[in-house]
Amino acid sequence: MVSIWAEGSASRVPRMAMATTEETNHVAIIFGVTGLVGRELARRLLLLEPSWKVYGIARKPETPPTLISPCYHFISCNLLNPLETQKKLSALQDVTHVFWVTWASQFQLETQESWDQNKAMMSNALNSMLSIAKSLKHVSLQTGTKHYVSLHPPFDEEKLHCYCYHEEFPRMSRSLNFYYALEDLLIEKLSGNWSVHRPGLLLGSSVRSTYNFMGSLCVYGAICKHLRLPFVFGGTRKCWEEAYIDGSDARLVADQHIWAATNSGIISTNGQAFNSINGPTFTWKEVWPIVGKKLGVQVPQDMLVENFWFSRAMAGKQKVWEEIVEENGLVHTTVENMANWEFLDALFRLPFKLLGSRDKVDGLGFGERYKTLNSIMYWIDCMRDEKLIP
């Protein structure tokens, strides 16, 4: 029996062992293994029976590595380089399942550059894999509920009043949402052995994710505590008081990927899209004071401050975070590794409700659900166990 967890990793995740590589009959390749969902996918696959062999692909490895297992193999690869991608992936002939949970964030969303770059990444990977992986059973693509809307004005007036998006909701017309390019690429390259998963606000732990809500929330809380600042919510009153977005626990999203990839012979998951959301709705007004108590910060009576902007209030706080890391013996990270203040500003000022329906997955038997408050509390504990936050 061999532990698959490195020392210091989240103790709240079950520490289980796995069989030897000789018994492996499922082989996964996870593109984006260091991200919020990629890490959970690797962990969960290595806990399954029959045992899995897992290749983890990312441009840079985790330091220190989270997973230590004879059945886990990390490969550093720049997927935008077709020659490097071909060289690094050409030997992986035993792959049976592909999980695409990565994206290129260099360019602004909904631009031609973002469209071209993300399509090129997946095209390079598929071109390298499809010719050699003769036992390939399923490709699982992760996009998001932003599939249904554009966050760039002018806003579609009809969608401003649509509060619960289902998977068959039509694409935005004249949109350069790269999610569409990736879906179309799967349709072009594959013959039905694929699925698409659309989470909302992802909740997980990573230092390699551009839109890392938990990292942003916890760094903000730590700075507030360190400087004795009030833990206020900066956003609109509607976003504060009403359910505006779905939470998506990284554990649930990973499990849904695996569910669709391994049950396609039993239920019809091939060539289909699925919302990947926690289930019960929530409001920031409900969860904010409880999260503040968990983080040990001063929660003022008037928590909503509509003219408070995270990108302004947290600007120039890099040295403060360095002090927090040093005083608490944390893993060395920068504010940029952990937090995205512009993301929080946009999230708490959404111009419309971005809520999805779970009817489809529920009807097919995927019943896993989480309360978003519980998800937030869980990931705070995990990040503390990993020594990422105090």
Secondary structure, 3 states (H helix, E strand, C coil): CCCCECCCCCCCCCCCCCCCHHHCCEEEEEECCCCHHHHHHHHHHCCCCCCEEEEEEECCCCCCCCECCCCEEEEECCCCCHHHHHHHHCCCCCCCEEEECCCCCCCCCCCHHHHHHHHHHHHHHHHHHHCCCCCCCEEEEECCHHHHCCCCCCCCCCHHHCCCECCCCCCCCCCCCHHHHHHHHHHHHCCCCEEEEEECEEECCCCCCCCCHHHHHHHHHHHHHHHCCECCECCCHHHHHCCCECEEEHHHHHHHHHHHHHCCCCCCCCCEEEEECCCCCCCHHHHHHHHHHHHCCECCCCCECCCCCHHHHCCCCHHHHHHHHHHHCCCCCCHHHHCCHHHHHHHCCCCCCECECCHHHHHCCCCCCCCHHHHHHHHHHHHHHCCCCC
